[in-house]
């Protein structure tokens, strides 16, 4: 396991809480490491149960500090086309959720 596997962004908890408050089921995947996104989100779209993966970045940091790591880039390339988003805070996560539910 990577020595960075358990490091999470400062707004991680707020993003998870916002999604749970919106009715989502959220599991924290951040301890997995290897570029795997931070959270797995279960949500409903017109009664259908779906999953979405979400990478959380700290929107309070400069854009240069919000870049994906090399491992994250490789993971995103491997799973290109699958539902994964990069969000910089709770508001962005809720916007992505609304798009996915549309």
Buried (B, 14 or more C-beta within 10 A) or exposed (E): EEEEBEEBBEBBEBBBEBBEEBEBEBEEBBEBBEBBBBBBBBBEEEEEEEEBBBBBBBBEEEEEEBEBEEBBEEBBEEBEEEEBBBBBBBEBBBEBBEEBBE
